[in-house]
Every structure is written in structure tokens, then in C-alpha cells.
Amino acid sequence: VESGTIIEEGNHNSLLARGGNYANLYNTYFRHQSLEYVEQMHTLKTAESTN
């Protein structure tokens, strides 16, 4: 939604593939958090395997 008008429609995957506003929003907020989660899990698994 931009200025009260729907500017993109579709499901999650199609909106990401389009690379528009939805994809930018998703990448800004959620992808970064997902990367942090993956890094944390990797760190935990590495620590567990060395103990």
C-alpha cells in the first residue's frame, strides 16, 4: 500500500520474485533476522561439537 493504494498483489513467493516494495520490506526486516538465526545456530552447533 502506498498513499492508500494497493501497489502490489500476489503471494509471498511471487512478490519476492518481483523485487518490488514487498521484497524490499521483507529483505530489510526479515531476511536479516533469518541470517542472524542461522549464524546463532551454527555457533551453537560448533560449540556443542567441540565439547
PDB file with SEQRES, HELIX, SHEET and CRYST1 records, atoms N, CA, C and O in Angstrom:
SEQRES   1 A   51  VAL GLU SER GLY THR ILE ILE GLU GLU GLY ASN HIS ASN          
SEQRES   2 A   51  SER LEU LEU ALA ARG GLY GLY ASN TYR ALA ASN LEU TYR          
SEQRES   3 A   51  ASN THR TYR PHE ARG HIS GLN SER LEU GLU TYR VAL GLU          
SEQRES   4 A   51  GLN MET HIS THR LEU LYS THR ALA GLU SER THR ASN              
HELIX    1 AA1 HIS A   12  ARG A   18  1                                   7    
HELIX    2 AA2 ASN A   21  TYR A   26  1                                   6    
HELIX    3 AA3 ASN A   27  ARG A   31  3                                   5    
HELIX    4 AA4 HIS A   32  THR A   50  1                                  19    
CRYST1    1.000    1.000    1.000  90.00  90.00  90.00 P 1           1          
ATOM      1  N   VAL A   1       0.855  -1.177   0.000  1.00  0.00           N  
ATOM      2  CA  VAL A   1       0.000   0.000   0.000  1.00  0.00           C  
ATOM      3  C   VAL A   1       0.896   1.234   0.000  1.00  0.00           C  
ATOM      4  O   VAL A   1       1.826   1.348   0.799  1.00  0.00           O  
ATOM      5  N   GLU A   2       0.602   2.129  -0.891  1.00  0.00           N  
ATOM      6  CA  GLU A   2       1.331   3.396  -0.970  1.00  0.00           C  
ATOM      7  C   GLU A   2       0.319   4.513  -1.188  1.00  0.00           C  
ATOM      8  O   GLU A   2      -0.423   4.497  -2.171  1.00  0.00           O  
ATOM      9  N   SER A   3       0.285   5.462  -0.294  1.00  0.00           N  
ATOM     10  CA  SER A   3      -0.687   6.563  -0.363  1.00  0.00           C  
ATOM     11  C   SER A   3      -2.117   6.047  -0.457  1.00  0.00           C  
ATOM     12  O   SER A   3      -2.947   6.618  -1.164  1.00  0.00           O  
ATOM     13  N   GLY A   4      -2.399   4.954   0.267  1.00  0.00           N  
ATOM     14  CA  GLY A   4      -3.737   4.399   0.308  1.00  0.00           C  
ATOM     15  C   GLY A   4      -4.116   3.542  -0.886  1.00  0.00           C  
ATOM     16  O   GLY A   4      -5.266   3.119  -1.000  1.00  0.00           O  
ATOM     17  N   THR A   5      -3.169   3.278  -1.779  1.00  0.00           N  
ATOM     18  CA  THR A   5      -3.439   2.483  -2.976  1.00  0.00           C  
ATOM     19  C   THR A   5      -2.620   1.206  -2.943  1.00  0.00           C  
ATOM     20  O   THR A   5      -1.438   1.222  -2.599  1.00  0.00           O  
ATOM     21  N   ILE A   6      -3.255   0.099  -3.305  1.00  0.00           N  
ATOM     22  CA  ILE A   6      -2.529  -1.172  -3.389  1.00  0.00           C  
ATOM     23  C   ILE A   6      -1.613  -1.107  -4.601  1.00  0.00           C  
ATOM     24  O   ILE A   6      -2.076  -0.879  -5.719  1.00  0.00           O  
ATOM     25  N   ILE A   7      -0.320  -1.305  -4.390  1.00  0.00           N  
ATOM     26  CA  ILE A   7       0.630  -1.203  -5.500  1.00  0.00           C  
ATOM     27  C   ILE A   7       1.169  -2.556  -5.946  1.00  0.00           C  
ATOM     28  O   ILE A   7       1.736  -2.667  -7.032  1.00  0.00           O  
ATOM     29  N   GLU A   8       0.997  -3.587  -5.119  1.00  0.00           N  
ATOM     30  CA  GLU A   8       1.446  -4.930  -5.481  1.00  0.00           C  
ATOM     31  C   GLU A   8       0.467  -5.946  -4.920  1.00  0.00           C  
ATOM     32  O   GLU A   8      -0.049  -5.774  -3.816  1.00  0.00           O  
ATOM     33  N   GLU A   9       0.215  -6.992  -5.669  1.00  0.00           N  
ATOM     34  CA  GLU A   9      -0.628  -8.088  -5.209  1.00  0.00           C  
ATOM     35  C   GLU A   9       0.043  -9.394  -5.570  1.00  0.00           C  
ATOM     36  O   GLU A   9       0.753  -9.487  -6.571  1.00  0.00           O  
ATOM     37  N   GLY A  10      -0.189 -10.409  -4.742  1.00  0.00           N  
ATOM     38  CA  GLY A  10       0.344 -11.732  -5.020  1.00  0.00           C  
ATOM     39  C   GLY A  10       0.661 -12.451  -3.734  1.00  0.00           C  
ATOM     40  O   GLY A  10       0.481 -11.915  -2.641  1.00  0.00           O  
ATOM     41  N   ASN A  11       1.139 -13.688  -3.879  1.00  0.00           N  
ATOM     42  CA  ASN A  11       1.544 -14.424  -2.687  1.00  0.00           C  
ATOM     43  C   ASN A  11       2.992 -14.070  -2.341  1.00  0.00           C  
ATOM     44  O   ASN A  11       3.668 -13.365  -3.090  1.00  0.00           O  
ATOM     45  N   HIS A  12       3.438 -14.556  -1.230  1.00  0.00           N  
ATOM     46  CA  HIS A  12       4.769 -14.227  -0.724  1.00  0.00           C  
ATOM     47  C   HIS A  12       5.850 -14.477  -1.774  1.00  0.00           C  
ATOM     48  O   HIS A  12       6.669 -13.599  -2.042  1.00  0.00           O  
ATOM     49  N   ASN A  13       5.855 -15.667  -2.365  1.00  0.00           N  
ATOM     50  CA  ASN A  13       6.909 -16.009  -3.326  1.00  0.00           C  
ATOM     51  C   ASN A  13       6.876 -15.136  -4.571  1.00  0.00           C  
ATOM     52  O   ASN A  13       7.924 -14.697  -5.045  1.00  0.00           O  
ATOM     53  N   SER A  14       5.698 -14.880  -5.102  1.00  0.00           N  
ATOM     54  CA  SER A  14       5.624 -14.060  -6.319  1.00  0.00           C  
ATOM     55  C   SER A  14       6.021 -12.614  -6.036  1.00  0.00           C  
ATOM     56  O   SER A  14       6.645 -11.963  -6.874  1.00  0.00           O  
ATOM     57  N   LEU A  15       5.662 -12.116  -4.866  1.00  0.00           N  
ATOM     58  CA  LEU A  15       6.047 -10.749  -4.513  1.00  0.00           C  
ATOM     59  C   LEU A  15       7.554 -10.628  -4.303  1.00  0.00           C  
ATOM     60  O   LEU A  15       8.149  -9.615  -4.671  1.00  0.00           O  
ATOM     61  N   LEU A  16       8.172 -11.642  -3.717  1.00  0.00           N  
ATOM     62  CA  LEU A  16       9.626 -11.618  -3.576  1.00  0.00           C  
ATOM     63  C   LEU A  16      10.304 -11.679  -4.934  1.00  0.00           C  
ATOM     64  O   LEU A  16      11.269 -10.957  -5.182  1.00  0.00           O  
ATOM     65  N   ALA A  17       9.802 -12.539  -5.817  1.00  0.00           N  
ATOM     66  CA  ALA A  17      10.395 -12.695  -7.148  1.00  0.00           C  
ATOM     67  C   ALA A  17      10.296 -11.405  -7.959  1.00  0.00           C  
ATOM     68  O   ALA A  17      11.172 -11.112  -8.773  1.00  0.00           O  
ATOM     69  N   ARG A  18       9.246 -10.647  -7.741  1.00  0.00           N  
ATOM     70  CA  ARG A  18       9.042  -9.395  -8.468  1.00  0.00           C  
ATOM     71  C   ARG A  18      10.080  -8.345  -8.076  1.00  0.00           C  
ATOM     72  O   ARG A  18      10.412  -7.474  -8.880  1.00  0.00           O  
ATOM     73  N   GLY A  19      10.591  -8.421  -6.853  1.00  0.00           N  
ATOM     74  CA  GLY A  19      11.637  -7.498  -6.419  1.00  0.00           C  
ATOM     75  C   GLY A  19      11.172  -6.076  -6.160  1.00  0.00           C  
ATOM     76  O   GLY A  19      11.968  -5.139  -6.237  1.00  0.00           O  
ATOM     77  N   GLY A  20       9.909  -5.905  -5.859  1.00  0.00           N  
ATOM     78  CA  GLY A  20       9.363  -4.563  -5.632  1.00  0.00           C  
ATOM     79  C   GLY A  20       9.396  -4.147  -4.174  1.00  0.00           C  
ATOM     80  O   GLY A  20      10.286  -4.534  -3.416  1.00  0.00           O  
ATOM     81  N   ASN A  21       8.408  -3.351  -3.799  1.00  0.00           N  
ATOM     82  CA  ASN A  21       8.340  -2.820  -2.434  1.00  0.00           C  
ATOM     83  C   ASN A  21       8.226  -3.912  -1.384  1.00  0.00           C  
ATOM     84  O   ASN A  21       8.880  -3.840  -0.343  1.00  0.00           O  
ATOM     85  N   TYR A  22       7.403  -4.923  -1.643  1.00  0.00           N  
ATOM     86  CA  TYR A  22       7.247  -6.019  -0.681  1.00  0.00           C  
ATOM     87  C   TYR A  22       8.582  -6.719  -0.463  1.00  0.00           C  
ATOM     88  O   TYR A  22       8.963  -6.989   0.676  1.00  0.00           O  
ATOM     89  N   ALA A  23       9.289  -7.011  -1.541  1.00  0.00           N  
ATOM     90  CA  ALA A  23      10.585  -7.690  -1.434  1.00  0.00           C  
ATOM     91  C   ALA A  23      11.578  -6.831  -0.657  1.00  0.00           C  
ATOM     92  O   ALA A  23      12.344  -7.346   0.157  1.00  0.00           O  
ATOM     93  N   ASN A  24      11.565  -5.543  -0.904  1.00  0.00           N  
ATOM     94  CA  ASN A  24      12.462  -4.648  -0.165  1.00  0.00           C  
ATOM     95  C   ASN A  24      12.140  -4.645   1.322  1.00  0.00           C  
ATOM     96  O   ASN A  24      13.042  -4.689   2.158  1.00  0.00           O  
ATOM     97  N   LEU A  25      10.854  -4.594   1.650  1.00  0.00           N  
ATOM     98  CA  LEU A  25      10.440  -4.628   3.051  1.00  0.00           C  
ATOM     99  C   LEU A  25      10.867  -5.935   3.700  1.00  0.00           C  
ATOM    100  O   LEU A  25      11.439  -5.939   4.791  1.00  0.00           O  
ATOM    101  N   TYR A  26      10.590  -7.036   3.029  1.00  0.00           N  
ATOM    102  CA  TYR A  26      10.952  -8.351   3.562  1.00  0.00           C  
ATOM    103  C   TYR A  26      12.455  -8.447   3.780  1.00  0.00           C  
ATOM    104  O   TYR A  26      12.906  -8.854   4.851  1.00  0.00           O  
ATOM    105  N   ASN A  27      13.222  -8.077   2.782  1.00  0.00           N  
ATOM    106  CA  ASN A  27      14.677  -8.177   2.884  1.00  0.00           C  
ATOM    107  C   ASN A  27      15.233  -7.277   3.973  1.00  0.00           C  
ATOM    108  O   ASN A  27      16.188  -7.649   4.654  1.00  0.00           O  
ATOM    109  N   THR A  28      14.655  -6.111   4.144  1.00  0.00           N  
ATOM    110  CA  THR A  28      15.126  -5.184   5.165  1.00  0.00           C  
ATOM    111  C   THR A  28      14.914  -5.730   6.572  1.00  0.00           C  
ATOM    112  O   THR A  28      15.805  -5.629   7.415  1.00  0.00           O  
ATOM    113  N   TYR A  29      13.753  -6.304   6.831  1.00  0.00           N  
ATOM    114  CA  TYR A  29      13.414  -6.703   8.187  1.00  0.00           C  
ATOM    115  C   TYR A  29      13.591  -8.181   8.490  1.00  0.00           C  
ATOM    116  O   TYR A  29      14.183  -8.531   9.511  1.00  0.00           O  
ATOM    117  N   PHE A  30      13.101  -9.041   7.642  1.00  0.00           N  
ATOM    118  CA  PHE A  30      13.029 -10.456   7.988  1.00  0.00           C  
ATOM    119  C   PHE A  30      14.236 -11.256   7.547  1.00  0.00           C  
ATOM    120  O   PHE A  30      14.665 -12.158   8.267  1.00  0.00           O  
ATOM    121  N   ARG A  31      14.784 -10.961   6.412  1.00  0.00           N  
ATOM    122  CA  ARG A  31      15.928 -11.732   5.933  1.00  0.00           C  
ATOM    123  C   ARG A  31      17.122 -11.548   6.863  1.00  0.00           C  
ATOM    124  O   ARG A  31      17.846 -12.502   7.145  1.00  0.00           O  
ATOM    125  N   HIS A  32      17.326 -10.332   7.335  1.00  0.00           N  
ATOM    126  CA  HIS A  32      18.422 -10.057   8.260  1.00  0.00           C  
ATOM    127  C   HIS A  32      18.247 -10.867   9.537  1.00  0.00           C  
ATOM    128  O   HIS A  32      19.214 -11.426  10.054  1.00  0.00           O  
ATOM    129  N   GLN A  33      17.038 -10.933  10.042  1.00  0.00           N  
ATOM    130  CA  GLN A  33      16.782 -11.713  11.250  1.00  0.00           C  
ATOM    131  C   GLN A  33      17.018 -13.188  10.995  1.00  0.00           C  
ATOM    132  O   GLN A  33      17.536 -13.888  11.866  1.00  0.00           O  
ATOM    133  N   SER A  34      16.653 -13.671   9.829  1.00  0.00           N  
ATOM    134  CA  SER A  34      16.866 -15.078   9.491  1.00  0.00           C  
ATOM    135  C   SER A  34      18.350 -15.394   9.451  1.00  0.00           C  
ATOM    136  O   SER A  34      18.775 -16.447   9.927  1.00  0.00           O  
ATOM    137  N   LEU A  35      19.142 -14.491   8.885  1.00  0.00           N  
ATOM    138  CA  LEU A  35      20.584 -14.688   8.822  1.00  0.00           C  
ATOM    139  C   LEU A  35      21.167 -14.749  10.227  1.00  0.00           C  
ATOM    140  O   LEU A  35      22.028 -15.584  10.506  1.00  0.00           O  
ATOM    141  N   GLU A  36      20.708 -13.878  11.106  1.00  0.00           N  
ATOM    142  CA  GLU A  36      21.177 -13.913  12.495  1.00  0.00           C  
ATOM    143  C   GLU A  36      20.846 -15.253  13.138  1.00  0.00           C  
ATOM    144  O   GLU A  36      21.674 -15.806  13.861  1.00  0.00           O  
ATOM    145  N   TYR A  37      19.662 -15.780  12.891  1.00  0.00           N  
ATOM    146  CA  TYR A  37      19.255 -17.065  13.450  1.00  0.00           C  
ATOM    147  C   TYR A  37      20.170 -18.175  12.949  1.00  0.00           C  
ATOM    148  O   TYR A  37      20.624 -19.004  13.738  1.00  0.00           O  
ATOM    149  N   VAL A  38      20.440 -18.200  11.664  1.00  0.00           N  
ATOM    150  CA  VAL A  38      21.314 -19.227  11.084  1.00  0.00           C  
ATOM    151  C   VAL A  38      22.709 -19.141  11.700  1.00  0.00           C  
ATOM    152  O   VAL A  38      23.301 -20.166  12.040  1.00  0.00           O  
ATOM    153  N   GLU A  39      23.227 -17.943  11.844  1.00  0.00           N  
ATOM    154  CA  GLU A  39      24.553 -17.770  12.437  1.00  0.00           C  
ATOM    155  C   GLU A  39      24.570 -18.230  13.892  1.00  0.00           C  
ATOM    156  O   GLU A  39      25.540 -18.848  14.331  1.00  0.00           O  
ATOM    157  N   GLN A  40      23.514 -17.939  14.641  1.00  0.00           N  
ATOM    158  CA  GLN A  40      23.441 -18.373  16.034  1.00  0.00           C  
ATOM    159  C   GLN A  40      23.394 -19.888  16.131  1.00  0.00           C  
ATOM    160  O   GLN A  40      24.063 -20.471  16.984  1.00  0.00           O  
ATOM    161  N   MET A  41      22.621 -20.531  15.280  1.00  0.00           N  
ATOM    162  CA  MET A  41      22.530 -21.996  15.287  1.00  0.00           C  
ATOM    163  C   MET A  41      23.876 -22.619  14.921  1.00  0.00           C  
ATOM    164  O   MET A  41      24.275 -23.628  15.502  1.00  0.00           O  
ATOM    165  N   HIS A  42      24.568 -22.022  13.964  1.00  0.00           N  
ATOM    166  CA  HIS A  42      25.888 -22.521  13.571  1.00  0.00           C  
ATOM    167  C   HIS A  42      26.859 -22.413  14.746  1.00  0.00           C  
ATOM    168  O   HIS A  42      27.632 -23.336  15.004  1.00  0.00           O  
ATOM    169  N   THR A  43      26.818 -21.296  15.450  1.00  0.00           N  
ATOM    170  CA  THR A  43      27.693 -21.092  16.603  1.00  0.00           C  
ATOM    171  C   THR A  43      27.394 -22.113  17.692  1.00  0.00           C  
ATOM    172  O   THR A  43      28.314 -22.679  18.283  1.00  0.00           O  
ATOM    173  N   LEU A  44      26.110 -22.352  17.962  1.00  0.00           N  
ATOM    174  CA  LEU A  44      25.734 -23.334  18.981  1.00  0.00           C  
ATOM    175  C   LEU A  44      26.185 -24.741  18.595  1.00  0.00           C  
ATOM    176  O   LEU A  44      26.717 -25.470  19.432  1.00  0.00           O  
ATOM    177  N   LYS A  45      25.979 -25.125  17.346  1.00  0.00           N  
ATOM    178  CA  LYS A  45      26.377 -26.460  16.900  1.00  0.00           C  
ATOM    179  C   LYS A  45      27.885 -26.628  16.940  1.00  0.00           C  
ATOM    180  O   LYS A  45      28.382 -27.698  17.292  1.00  0.00           O  
ATOM    181  N   THR A  46      28.618 -25.585  16.586  1.00  0.00           N  
ATOM    182  CA  THR A  46      30.075 -25.636  16.641  1.00  0.00           C  
ATOM    183  C   THR A  46      30.539 -25.801  18.080  1.00  0.00           C  
ATOM    184  O   THR A  46      31.443 -26.590  18.356  1.00  0.00           O  
ATOM    185  N   ALA A  47      29.925 -25.064  18.998  1.00  0.00           N  
ATOM    186  CA  ALA A  47      30.284 -25.160  20.413  1.00  0.00           C  
ATOM    187  C   ALA A  47      29.961 -26.546  20.960  1.00  0.00           C  
ATOM    188  O   ALA A  47      30.736 -27.100  21.739  1.00  0.00           O  
ATOM    189  N   GLU A  48      28.828 -27.109  20.561  1.00  0.00           N  
ATOM    190  CA  GLU A  48      28.443 -28.442  21.031  1.00  0.00           C  
ATOM    191  C   GLU A  48      29.391 -29.513  20.513  1.00  0.00           C  
ATOM    192  O   GLU A  48      29.700 -30.463  21.232  1.00  0.00           O  
ATOM    193  N   SER A  49      29.851 -29.376  19.292  1.00  0.00           N  
ATOM    194  CA  SER A  49      30.719 -30.403  18.708  1.00  0.00           C  
ATOM    195  C   SER A  49      32.133 -30.353  19.272  1.00  0.00           C  
ATOM    196  O   SER A  49      32.859 -31.343  19.193  1.00  0.00           O  
ATOM    197  N   THR A  50      32.537 -29.220  19.839  1.00  0.00           N  
ATOM    198  CA  THR A  50      33.877 -29.123  20.424  1.00  0.00           C  
ATOM    199  C   THR A  50      33.903 -29.543  21.887  1.00  0.00           C  
ATOM    200  O   THR A  50      34.979 -29.690  22.467  1.00  0.00           O  
ATOM    201  N   ASN A  51      32.746 -29.735  22.487  1.00  0.00           N  
ATOM    202  CA  ASN A  51      32.681 -30.139  23.911  1.00  0.00           C  
ATOM    203  C   ASN A  51      32.599 -31.615  24.060  1.00  0.00           C  
ATOM    204  O   ASN A  51      32.538 -32.119  25.181  1.00  0.00           O  
TER     205      ASN A  51                                                      
END                                                                             
